[in-house]
Amino acid sequence: MARRNQRGFNLIEVMVTLTVLAVLITLGAPSFSDWLHTQRIRSAAEAVVNGLQIARGEAIKQNQPVVLGFEPGLGTGWTVCPATVQPCDSTTPAPPAPNSYIQQKGAQEGTANAFLTASATPSPQPPVPATLVTFSALGAALPRNLDGSQPVVQVDVYYNDPTTCSANGGTMRCMRVVVTAGGNVRMCDPTPGVVAPDPRACP
């Protein structure tokens, strides 16, 4: 009975294959890393949208003003409170008691290295830092918070630093959340070139 010759890979073929694979990984790693960070940014922006929708929904449900407070600086944390609970901000020296707020998302919960900048003015105006937005019993965003401060109308979500965004010359696709006077909440893409009628375009 004749034996069939069995031939495998020799050492040179294995080394060539590994070299080609290493080159492909090296070329693809930066773009994959940017894609991964972009997905994390999008996830964090969706969490911001979720928080705003919870606050608006609770205001309508409870038939009273409800406020959402963003955590300034680090992460994408927020706290939703009845408007009578002040301050509604978990970074203050005296944060709201656990039984006083409606819902809360920690700064580093879910998406690492995602940050936000909340502003009381829409782009392209210079940003005015803000941390609170108050929804009325009808679901509209109040023109002033109950403490007299200007409400958040725009939230930019980015990875580590705003300069990483493609809108600022970086390589990552950052996201923006817009709150209208009527209380509608919308996530959009501030990247230059994404313009109407593209549904991703920011107003």
Summary of the structure (lengths in Angstrom):
residues: 203
radius of gyration: 23.5
end to end distance: 78.7
largest distance: 95.2
contacts: 610
relative contact order: 0.15
helix: 29%
strand: 22%
